[in-house]
Structures are given as C-alpha cells and as structure tokens.
Amino acid sequence: MCGILGVISHSPANQLLYDGLQVLQHRGQDAAGIATLDGQTFHLHKDNGLVRDVFRTRHMRSLLGNAGIAHVRYPTAGSAVDHNEAQPFYVNSPFGIMLGHNGNLTNAAELKKQLFVGDLRHVNTNSDSEVLLNVLAHELQVNSRQYRLDVQAIFAAVSGVHHRCRGAYAVVAMIAGYGLLAFRDIYGIRPLVIGVNETALGSEYLIASESVALDTLGFRFLRDIEPGEAVFVDFDGNLHSQQCSDKATLNPCIFEYVYLARPDSVIDGVSVYESRLYMGEYLADKIKRSWKEIDIDVVIPIPDSSRPSALQLANRLNIPFREGFVKNRYIGRTFIMPGQAMRKKSVRQKLNAIGVEFKGKNVLLVDDSIVRGTTSREIVQMARDAGARKVYFASAAPPVRFPNVYGIDMPSPHELIATGRSDDEICREIGADRIIYQDIADLKAAVHKANPNINSFDASCFDGNYITGDISADYLNRLESLRGGGKANAPVDDDQMELNLPISAASM
C-alpha cells in the first residue's frame, strides 16, 4: 500500500507535495520521495523513512518547479530496506518520465522478461513499479511520431499498458515537456482522485490517492478517476481524459474502507467514515441474532480506525461506549511493521489501558479487522490485566483467510490467524472469551449502502476471489517463497539519494 500525488501548479510544487505526503503518511511509512520538474530538468529526492525525516530544508530548496509527483511507500514487492526502491522512479528514454505507483503488478516477472528480451529495456531493481515505468516508456515510444507526443498518443500508450499489465495500479507520471499523466487499472482496485484549484493565473490540478489530500491542500474535489481511464494535464493547465480500456469495471478494494483509508476520505463516492458506521450497524445486528444473552457492560474500540464502527455498534445495542485505550501517536501502525517480534513489542508501547473502564466489567473490544492476531492477543491480555471480568472480541471485517496480491502487505497464508482455523480456534488463539466476525455479505452491504452504485468489490483477502482472474496456487506459492527469502533482513544503507537529472530524448 502506498500513497501518490501529482500536481500542475502556478507556484512552486515542493511545499504542496510535501504537505500532501504528510496527509497520506498513513498509506506508507517506509520511504518517501518527491520529484519536481523545472523547465527541462527533473529534481528528485527520496529516501527510507517518514516524510518529516526524509526531507530537510536543503532538500526542499533543491526541488524546483511548479509541477511534480510524490510518493510514500510501504513495500509489497521488492526490498523493504533498499532506498533505491523508494519512489518515484525515473527513465530518460525515449522521454524523460518520473513515475509513482500504488498497487502491485501480478505479472511483473513476465513483464520484466519481455522488457529485457523484446523491448530492449533494463530494469535495475526488484520493484514492479520500475517495471511499470518501463512498460509505459516503451508504449509511449511505440505510439509517438518521430519521438513527438500528442494527447492521443499518450492515451494510446496507456491502452497498451492496460493490455500488458495485470493486477492493481494507480499511477501518476510526469512526462518532461508534456505534462502530468495519471491512470488507474481496469478494475479500479486502488483509489485515485482529481481536484482543481482556480487561481487568477488559471486552473491548478492535483491528483491523489485519497480525497483528504485535496481537502487539506485547498483543492476542490472534481471526481474519482475511473477504472481504465487516463487523465492528462498539460503545462498550460488543460485537462484531458479518455477511457483507455473496453473491459473496465469498478471493483474497489474493500479493505480500503475497512482499514487503509482515512475516515475523512471519500473513495469512489463512498464516505469511508459513513461506511464504517454501517459496518458497526451490521455487526450489531449479527450480535443480536447470534448471542442469545448479551452480557456486555461496555463497548471499547481499539484505536483508531475501529472507532466509528464501535460507536455505531454500541448505539444500536444500547450499550455504553467508552474509550478504554490511550494511543501513543508517535508509534507507527503495527499492521505495517515488518516482523512479528517488532510488531508484538510495539503494541504495549503504542496502547495503554484505562483501568477504570475495564475493572470488573464484561468488555466487548471492537477492532476493524484481525490479520495476524498478534496485536489482538496482546490487547485482550491488556484488558484482562486491567481487571476485565470477560473479554469479548468483535471484528468489523470478516476473517482474513487469503493473501492479498494487489498492494497490501499480507501475502503469506501462514501469517494469517484465520487461515485454517475456525472462529472458536481463533478465539482461543487470541485468548478471548468469545469472538464474532462481520459476515462478508454484510461488509459489502455496508459499503454498498454508502454508494448504491457500487455492486462489486475486490474482497479477495476475505473470500479468495481474485478479481483479475490470473492468480493461481503456483503464483501464491512463489509469492510466499519470495517473502521468506530473507530480503527483510538485508543490511540497511543509510546513504540518501538526491538527484538533478537532465532530460534527454532517445535517438535511433
């Protein structure tokens, strides 16, 4: 999971992009990068770390120009520690292109071979985003006329990308001398929105993973970029768009609404906050149906993303809602911390129980989901240590039983607590007195209720139905083998990258 931004402005873009990355920090905490374009020169700075740590005043001063793209990364392909795989990526042939990508290409290995053998292109990292960049560069070359581009050639190149690439991808790319390009995979799995800011000098455009970035930067939300669609903004501020696939259908990742996105975002017409309220309502109704005696004294959310669901659940059951945990906001999200030992250690650094809310009570803890179970186990024990008489556990999402291959870091089945276990077995594993999960049909209904125009979702981590239709058991086995290959234990290189790259066109 990653966050991406692209902007065409009438003022320096560096501060806009930096502020936007701060807003999207929840989508990736391992690396950050900003690339700006000033005339015919790209300026790039990227490194491992949080946005606030990667960029210093000297870096910001070097990021010249009124246009650029930016990226925050949590890796699901490639290496978690190699700063060379931080984005954006750059290629200078046949056009200078900077690209940032959110998602995961499921046929990256096949594409890499095609690029080397057929397209005569070299990919220097293990990142599928660099593969995607080179596919785009090749398609632009094929569709250009004597190495000149027009809007239709750019859209034809995106059609070529859709034809060759499989999986999930939301993309922003800056093409030197031409403008800002953005496009979304034909299933609309990963989110992408566009906004506008009207100034005395003309329109400015911002493209982002979530609408919250538009809100905070003063841009008016225009719309979601459609599945298969490409949007191009030239340097004169003219907006062009075109559907580049005849097979496009909307199937947004439902885990965005469960956990990934900020609650103040609107994705594909769905208020994330509203959808989480509905998840709480459906879960409360299931508790009414399933638990003949509801001996719950208090409902307590596990901060932060479960709070709307827990509040609405408590209201619907007419049970007191209380804040029982205080969160240290200077500790990273445990879901995106690599390594079970680090994740387990971080839980008690991150949360502390308010004893008065637990002592002598039957407590229902509500979380957005249960992925690995490590955090849930620690929190249940914290509740018991704080004096809870009974600890019940509710998940606003169904059991996560299958790997996600579209850009979320949970690819190994053996890491998922629900894989191969019944609800009773999961309950024992986390040490709760009782557990209840949202039904998959109710989860889909909750998001559908927030936008009745959405009828299909990627819910593969819950139901094992991979919407792209190309995921085999062999693919999943290879993915798990790569995950266990030791890359996460590679040494960290602390050298930073700061490049000023001249743009050159390819010649025959």
C-alpha positions as CSV (number, residue, x, y, z in Angstrom):
1,M,0.0,0.0,0.0
2,C,1.3,3.4,-1.0
3,G,0.2,7.0,-1.4
4,I,0.7,9.0,-4.6
5,L,0.3,12.7,-5.6
6,G,0.7,14.6,-8.8
7,V,0.3,18.4,-9.3
8,I,0.4,21.0,-12.0
9,S,0.5,24.4,-10.3
10,H,1.2,28.1,-10.9
11,S,3.5,28.3,-7.9
12,P,6.3,26.1,-6.5
13,A,5.1,22.5,-6.2
14,N,7.5,21.3,-3.5
15,Q,5.6,22.5,-0.4
16,L,2.2,21.3,-1.9
17,L,3.7,17.8,-2.4
18,Y,5.3,17.7,1.0
19,D,2.1,18.7,2.7
20,G,0.2,16.2,0.7
21,L,2.5,13.4,1.6
22,Q,2.1,14.3,5.3
23,V,-1.7,13.8,4.9
24,L,-1.1,10.4,3.1
25,Q,1.6,9.2,5.6
26,H,-0.8,6.5,6.8
27,R,-0.5,4.8,3.4
28,G,3.2,4.2,3.7
29,Q,5.8,4.8,6.4
30,D,8.9,3.1,5.0
31,A,10.0,5.6,2.3
32,A,9.1,8.9,0.7
33,G,10.0,10.7,-2.4
34,I,9.3,13.9,-4.3
35,A,10.2,14.7,-7.9
36,T,9.7,18.2,-9.4
37,L,10.1,19.5,-13.0
38,D,11.7,22.8,-13.7
39,G,12.0,23.5,-17.4
40,Q,13.8,20.5,-18.8
41,T,15.3,19.3,-15.5
42,F,13.8,16.8,-13.0
43,H,14.8,17.3,-9.4
44,L,14.4,14.2,-7.2
45,H,14.9,13.5,-3.5
46,K,13.9,10.2,-1.9
47,D,15.0,8.0,1.0
48,N,13.7,5.5,3.5
49,G,11.8,6.9,6.4
50,L,8.8,9.1,7.3
51,V,8.1,12.2,5.3
52,R,9.3,14.5,8.1
53,D,12.6,12.7,8.4
54,V,13.3,12.3,4.7
55,F,13.0,16.0,3.8
56,R,15.1,18.8,5.2
57,T,15.2,22.5,4.2
58,R,18.1,21.9,1.9
59,H,16.2,19.1,0.1
60,M,13.1,21.3,-0.3
61,R,15.1,24.2,-1.7
62,S,16.5,21.9,-4.4
63,L,13.1,20.7,-5.6
64,L,12.4,23.4,-8.1
65,G,9.5,23.9,-10.5
66,N,5.7,24.2,-10.5
67,A,4.9,20.6,-11.3
68,G,5.8,17.3,-9.7
69,I,4.8,14.0,-8.3
70,A,5.3,12.4,-4.8
71,H,5.1,9.0,-3.2
72,V,5.0,7.4,0.3
73,R,5.8,3.7,0.3
74,Y,5.2,0.6,2.2
75,P,6.6,-2.2,0.0
76,T,4.7,-5.3,-1.1
77,A,7.2,-6.1,-3.9
78,G,10.9,-5.6,-3.9
79,S,13.0,-4.9,-0.8
80,A,11.9,-3.1,2.3
81,V,15.3,-1.7,3.1
82,D,16.9,-0.7,-0.2
83,H,16.5,3.0,-0.6
84,N,17.0,2.6,-4.4
85,E,13.5,1.2,-4.5
86,A,11.9,4.3,-3.0
87,Q,9.8,6.1,-5.5
88,P,9.4,8.0,-7.8
89,F,11.4,6.1,-10.5
90,Y,13.0,7.8,-13.5
91,V,13.7,6.8,-17.1
92,N,15.1,9.1,-19.8
93,S,14.3,7.1,-22.9
94,P,12.6,7.9,-25.2
95,F,11.2,10.7,-23.0
96,G,12.1,11.9,-19.5
97,I,9.5,10.3,-17.3
98,M,9.1,10.2,-13.5
99,L,6.5,7.7,-12.1
100,G,4.9,6.8,-8.8
101,H,2.7,3.7,-8.4
102,N,0.3,2.4,-5.8
103,G,-0.6,-1.3,-6.2
104,N,1.0,-4.5,-7.3
105,L,1.5,-6.0,-10.8
106,T,0.7,-9.7,-10.7
107,N,2.6,-10.4,-13.9
108,A,5.7,-8.3,-13.1
109,A,8.1,-11.2,-13.6
110,E,6.8,-12.0,-17.0
111,L,6.9,-8.3,-18.0
112,K,10.5,-8.0,-16.8
113,K,11.5,-10.7,-19.2
114,Q,9.5,-9.1,-22.0
115,L,11.2,-5.8,-21.4
116,F,14.7,-7.3,-21.5
117,V,14.2,-9.6,-24.5
118,G,11.7,-7.8,-26.7
119,D,11.7,-4.1,-25.6
120,L,15.5,-3.9,-25.0
121,R,14.9,-2.3,-21.7
122,H,16.8,-2.9,-18.5
123,V,15.2,-2.9,-15.0
124,N,17.6,-2.1,-12.3
125,T,15.6,-3.0,-9.1
126,N,13.2,-5.7,-7.9
127,S,10.3,-3.2,-7.8
128,D,7.3,-3.8,-10.0
129,S,6.9,0.0,-10.2
130,E,10.1,0.2,-12.2
131,V,8.7,-2.5,-14.5
132,L,5.5,-0.5,-14.9
133,L,7.5,2.7,-15.7
134,N,9.5,0.9,-18.5
135,V,6.3,-0.6,-20.0
136,L,4.8,2.9,-20.1
137,A,8.0,4.3,-21.6
138,H,8.0,1.6,-24.3
139,E,4.4,2.2,-25.1
140,L,5.0,5.9,-25.4
141,Q,7.8,5.2,-27.8
142,V,5.7,2.8,-29.9
143,N,2.8,5.4,-30.2
144,S,4.9,8.5,-30.7
145,R,5.5,10.1,-34.1
146,Q,9.2,10.7,-34.6
147,Y,9.6,10.9,-30.8
148,R,6.8,13.5,-30.6
149,L,3.8,13.0,-28.4
150,D,0.2,14.3,-28.6
151,V,-2.7,13.6,-26.2
152,Q,-4.0,10.7,-28.3
153,A,-0.6,9.1,-28.5
154,I,-0.4,9.3,-24.7
155,F,-3.8,7.7,-24.3
156,A,-2.9,5.0,-26.8
157,A,0.2,4.3,-24.7
158,V,-2.0,3.9,-21.6
159,S,-4.2,1.4,-23.6
160,G,-1.0,-0.5,-24.3
161,V,-0.2,-0.6,-20.6
162,H,-3.6,-1.9,-19.8
163,H,-3.2,-4.6,-22.4
164,R,0.1,-5.8,-21.0
165,C,-0.1,-5.2,-17.2
166,R,-2.2,-7.2,-14.8
167,G,-3.0,-6.5,-11.2
168,A,-3.7,-3.3,-9.4
169,Y,-2.2,0.0,-10.2
170,A,-2.9,3.7,-9.6
171,V,-0.3,5.8,-11.3
172,V,1.0,9.3,-11.6
173,A,3.7,10.2,-14.1
174,M,5.4,13.4,-15.2
175,I,6.5,13.5,-18.8
176,A,9.1,16.2,-19.4
177,G,8.0,18.7,-22.0
178,Y,4.4,17.5,-21.9
179,G,2.6,17.3,-18.6
180,L,1.1,15.2,-15.8
181,L,-0.4,11.8,-16.6
182,A,-2.5,9.6,-14.2
183,F,-4.3,6.4,-14.8
184,R,-6.0,3.6,-12.9
185,D,-6.1,-0.2,-13.5
186,I,-9.2,-1.5,-15.4
187,Y,-10.7,-2.9,-12.2
188,G,-10.3,0.3,-10.2
189,I,-8.8,-1.7,-7.3
190,R,-6.6,1.1,-6.0
191,P,-8.1,4.6,-5.5
192,L,-7.3,7.8,-7.4
193,V,-9.0,11.2,-7.4
194,I,-8.5,14.5,-9.1
195,G,-9.2,18.0,-7.8
196,V,-8.9,21.6,-9.1
197,N,-7.9,25.0,-7.7
198,E,-9.0,28.0,-9.6
199,T,-6.5,30.9,-9.4
200,A,-6.0,34.2,-11.1
201,L,-3.4,32.6,-13.3
202,G,-5.7,29.7,-14.3
203,S,-6.5,26.2,-13.1
204,E,-4.2,24.1,-10.9
205,Y,-4.8,20.3,-10.8
206,L,-3.9,17.8,-8.0
207,I,-4.2,14.1,-8.3
208,A,-4.1,12.0,-5.1
209,S,-4.7,8.5,-3.7
210,E,-7.4,10.0,-1.3
211,S,-9.7,13.0,-1.4
212,V,-8.4,14.1,2.0
213,A,-5.3,15.3,0.3
214,L,-7.4,17.6,-1.9
215,D,-9.3,18.9,1.1
216,T,-6.3,19.8,3.2
217,L,-4.4,21.5,0.3
218,G,-7.4,23.7,-0.8
219,F,-8.3,21.9,-4.0
220,R,-12.0,21.3,-4.9
221,F,-12.8,17.6,-5.5
222,L,-13.7,17.0,-9.1
223,R,-14.2,13.3,-9.3
224,D,-12.6,9.8,-9.0
225,I,-10.5,8.7,-11.9
226,E,-12.5,5.8,-13.4
227,P,-11.2,2.3,-13.8
228,G,-9.2,2.1,-17.1
229,E,-9.3,5.9,-17.5
230,A,-6.3,8.1,-18.2
231,V,-6.2,11.8,-17.2
232,F,-3.6,14.1,-18.7
233,V,-2.9,17.7,-17.7
234,D,-0.6,19.7,-19.9
235,F,1.6,22.5,-18.7
236,D,-0.9,25.1,-19.9
237,G,-3.4,23.7,-17.4
238,N,-5.6,22.0,-20.0
239,L,-7.3,18.8,-18.7
240,H,-7.8,15.8,-21.0
241,S,-9.3,12.5,-20.2
242,Q,-10.2,9.3,-22.0
243,Q,-11.3,5.8,-21.2
244,C,-8.4,3.6,-22.4
245,S,-10.0,0.1,-22.0
246,D,-13.1,-1.5,-23.3
247,K,-13.1,-4.0,-20.4
248,A,-13.1,-1.6,-17.4
249,T,-15.3,-2.4,-14.4
250,L,-15.3,-0.9,-10.9
251,N,-14.2,-3.3,-8.2
252,P,-12.6,-1.2,-5.4
253,C,-10.6,-2.8,-2.7
254,I,-13.0,-3.2,0.2
255,F,-10.1,-3.2,2.7
256,E,-9.6,0.5,1.9
257,Y,-12.9,1.1,3.6
258,V,-12.2,-1.3,6.5
259,Y,-8.7,0.0,7.4
260,L,-6.4,1.6,4.9
261,A,-8.1,4.9,4.0
262,R,-8.5,7.8,6.4
263,P,-12.1,8.2,7.7
264,D,-12.4,11.7,6.3
265,S,-11.7,10.5,2.7
266,V,-14.4,9.8,0.1
267,I,-13.4,7.0,-2.3
268,D,-15.5,6.1,-5.4
269,G,-18.4,8.0,-4.0
270,V,-18.2,6.3,-0.6
271,S,-17.6,8.2,2.6
272,V,-15.1,6.0,4.4
273,Y,-16.5,7.2,7.8
274,E,-20.1,6.5,6.8
275,S,-19.2,3.0,5.5
276,R,-17.6,2.2,8.9
277,L,-20.7,3.4,10.7
278,Y,-22.7,1.0,8.6
279,M,-20.2,-1.8,9.4
280,G,-21.0,-1.2,13.1
281,E,-24.7,-1.4,12.5
282,Y,-24.5,-4.7,10.6
283,L,-22.2,-6.2,13.2
284,A,-24.6,-5.2,16.0
285,D,-27.4,-6.9,14.2
286,K,-25.4,-10.1,13.9
287,I,-24.7,-10.0,17.6
288,K,-28.4,-9.6,18.3
289,R,-29.0,-12.7,16.1
290,S,-26.1,-14.8,17.3
291,W,-25.8,-14.1,21.0
292,K,-29.0,-15.0,22.9
293,E,-27.8,-13.3,26.1
294,I,-25.8,-10.1,25.5
295,D,-24.0,-9.7,28.8
296,I,-21.8,-6.8,27.6
297,D,-21.3,-4.0,30.0
298,V,-19.2,-1.7,27.8
299,V,-18.1,-1.4,24.2
300,I,-14.5,-0.3,23.7
301,P,-12.8,0.5,20.4
302,I,-9.2,-0.4,19.6
303,P,-7.9,2.9,18.3
304,D,-8.2,4.4,15.7
305,S,-9.9,3.0,12.6
306,S,-12.4,0.9,14.5
307,R,-13.9,3.8,16.4
308,P,-16.8,4.7,14.0
309,S,-17.9,1.0,13.9
310,A,-17.6,0.5,17.6
311,L,-19.6,3.7,18.3
312,Q,-22.5,2.7,16.0
313,L,-22.5,-0.8,17.3
314,A,-22.8,0.4,20.9
315,N,-25.6,2.8,19.9
316,R,-27.5,0.0,18.1
317,L,-27.2,-2.4,21.1
318,N,-27.9,0.4,23.6
319,I,-24.7,-0.4,25.5
320,P,-22.3,2.3,26.8
321,F,-19.4,3.2,24.6
322,R,-16.2,4.1,26.3
323,E,-12.6,4.9,25.4
324,G,-10.5,2.3,27.1
325,F,-7.2,2.7,25.5
326,V,-4.9,5.7,25.1
327,K,-2.8,5.6,22.0
328,N,0.8,6.9,21.7
329,R,0.5,8.7,18.4
330,Y,4.3,8.7,18.0
331,I,4.4,5.0,17.4
332,G,3.9,3.6,13.9
333,R,0.9,1.5,12.9
334,T,1.6,-2.1,13.9
335,F,-0.1,-3.5,10.8
336,I,2.7,-2.1,8.6
337,M,5.6,-3.0,10.9
338,P,7.6,-5.9,9.3
339,G,8.4,-8.8,11.6
340,Q,6.3,-10.4,14.3
341,A,8.8,-9.7,17.1
342,M,8.8,-6.0,16.4
343,R,5.0,-5.9,15.9
344,K,4.4,-7.6,19.3
345,K,6.9,-5.4,21.1
346,S,5.3,-2.3,19.7
347,V,1.7,-3.0,20.9
348,R,2.3,-2.0,24.6
349,Q,4.4,0.9,23.5
350,K,1.5,2.1,21.4
351,L,-1.5,1.4,23.6
352,N,-2.2,1.7,27.3
353,A,-5.4,0.7,29.1
354,I,-7.5,2.9,31.2
355,G,-8.1,0.6,34.1
356,V,-11.4,2.1,35.4
357,E,-13.1,1.2,32.1
358,F,-12.2,-2.5,32.4
359,K,-12.2,-3.4,36.1
360,G,-15.0,-5.9,36.9
361,K,-16.7,-5.5,33.5
362,N,-17.7,-7.7,30.6
363,V,-16.0,-5.8,27.8
364,L,-16.6,-6.0,24.1
365,L,-13.5,-4.9,22.2
366,V,-14.1,-3.8,18.6
367,D,-11.4,-3.8,16.0
368,D,-11.6,-3.0,12.3
369,S,-10.1,-6.5,11.4
370,I,-7.9,-9.3,12.7
371,V,-5.0,-10.0,10.4
372,R,-2.1,-11.8,12.1
373,G,-3.7,-11.9,15.6
374,T,-0.6,-10.8,17.4
375,T,-2.0,-7.3,18.2
376,S,-5.4,-8.8,19.2
377,R,-3.8,-11.3,21.6
378,E,-1.8,-8.6,23.3
379,I,-4.8,-6.3,23.6
380,V,-7.0,-9.0,25.1
381,Q,-4.3,-9.6,27.7
382,M,-4.1,-5.9,28.4
383,A,-7.8,-5.9,29.0
384,R,-7.6,-8.8,31.4
385,D,-4.6,-7.2,33.2
386,A,-6.7,-4.1,33.6
387,G,-9.3,-6.1,35.5
388,A,-11.9,-7.1,32.9
389,R,-14.1,-10.0,34.0
390,K,-14.8,-11.2,30.5
391,V,-13.3,-10.1,27.2
392,Y,-15.3,-10.4,24.0
393,F,-13.8,-9.5,20.7
394,A,-15.6,-8.2,17.6
395,S,-14.2,-7.6,14.1
396,A,-15.9,-5.2,11.8
397,A,-14.5,-7.2,8.9
398,P,-14.7,-10.9,8.1
399,P,-11.8,-13.3,8.8
400,V,-8.8,-12.6,6.7
401,R,-8.1,-16.0,5.3
402,F,-6.3,-15.4,2.0
403,P,-3.3,-13.5,0.8
404,N,-3.7,-10.1,-0.7
405,V,-1.8,-9.7,-4.0
406,Y,-3.0,-6.2,-5.0
407,G,-0.8,-4.0,-2.9
408,I,-1.5,-4.8,0.8
409,D,1.2,-6.4,2.9
410,M,-0.4,-9.7,3.9
411,P,0.8,-12.2,1.3
412,S,1.6,-15.2,3.4
413,P,-1.2,-17.5,4.5
414,H,0.7,-18.9,7.4
415,E,0.9,-15.4,8.9
416,L,-2.9,-15.0,8.8
417,I,-4.5,-16.2,12.1
418,A,-7.8,-17.2,10.4
419,T,-6.2,-19.4,7.7
420,G,-7.2,-23.0,8.6
421,R,-8.8,-22.1,11.9
422,S,-12.5,-21.9,13.0
423,D,-13.8,-19.0,14.9
424,D,-13.6,-20.9,18.1
425,E,-9.9,-21.8,17.4
426,I,-9.2,-18.1,16.7
427,C,-10.9,-17.1,19.9
428,R,-8.6,-19.4,21.8
429,E,-5.6,-18.2,20.0
430,I,-6.1,-14.6,21.0
431,G,-7.3,-15.5,24.5
432,A,-10.8,-14.0,24.3
433,D,-13.9,-15.4,25.9
434,R,-15.9,-15.0,22.7
435,I,-15.3,-13.7,19.2
436,I,-17.6,-12.5,16.4
437,Y,-16.8,-11.5,12.9
438,Q,-18.7,-9.5,10.3
439,D,-20.2,-11.5,7.5
440,I,-18.7,-10.9,4.1
441,A,-22.2,-10.2,2.7
442,D,-22.8,-7.6,5.4
443,L,-19.4,-5.9,4.8
444,K,-20.2,-5.5,1.1
445,A,-23.7,-4.3,2.0
446,A,-22.3,-1.7,4.4
447,V,-20.1,-0.1,1.6
448,H,-22.8,-0.5,-1.0
449,K,-25.2,1.3,1.3
450,A,-22.9,4.3,1.3
451,N,-22.9,4.3,-2.5
452,P,-25.6,2.1,-4.1
453,N,-23.9,2.4,-7.5
454,I,-21.1,0.1,-6.4
455,N,-22.1,-3.5,-6.9
456,S,-18.7,-5.3,-6.9
457,F,-15.6,-5.2,-4.8
458,D,-12.2,-6.8,-4.6
459,A,-12.6,-8.7,-1.3
460,S,-10.0,-11.3,-2.1
461,C,-8.4,-11.4,1.3
462,F,-11.7,-12.4,2.8
463,D,-13.3,-14.6,0.1
464,G,-10.3,-15.8,-2.0
465,N,-11.9,-14.4,-5.2
466,Y,-9.1,-12.6,-7.1
467,I,-10.9,-10.2,-9.3
468,T,-8.2,-10.1,-12.0
469,G,-8.7,-13.8,-12.7
470,D,-5.0,-14.6,-13.1
471,I,-4.0,-15.8,-9.6
472,S,-3.1,-19.4,-9.3
473,A,-1.9,-21.6,-6.4
474,D,1.6,-21.6,-8.0
475,Y,1.6,-17.8,-8.0
476,L,0.7,-17.7,-4.3
477,N,3.4,-20.3,-3.5
478,R,6.0,-18.3,-5.4
479,L,4.9,-15.1,-3.6
480,E,5.3,-16.8,-0.2
481,S,8.6,-18.2,-1.2
482,L,9.9,-14.7,-2.2
483,R,8.5,-13.3,1.1
484,G,10.5,-15.8,3.1
485,G,13.7,-15.2,1.1
486,G,15.4,-13.1,3.6
487,K,15.1,-9.7,2.0
488,A,13.7,-8.1,5.1
489,N,16.9,-8.9,6.9
490,A,19.2,-7.3,4.4
491,P,21.5,-4.5,5.8
492,V,20.3,-1.0,5.7
493,D,22.1,1.5,3.6
494,D,21.8,5.0,5.1
495,D,23.1,6.9,2.2
496,Q,20.5,9.3,0.8
497,M,19.6,9.9,-2.8
498,E,19.4,13.4,-4.2
499,L,19.5,13.7,-8.0
500,N,19.2,16.5,-10.5
501,L,18.5,14.7,-13.8
502,P,18.8,16.4,-17.2
503,I,16.1,15.2,-19.7
504,S,17.3,13.6,-22.9
505,A,15.3,12.1,-25.7
506,A,16.3,8.8,-27.2
507,S,17.8,8.6,-30.6
508,M,17.8,5.8,-33.1
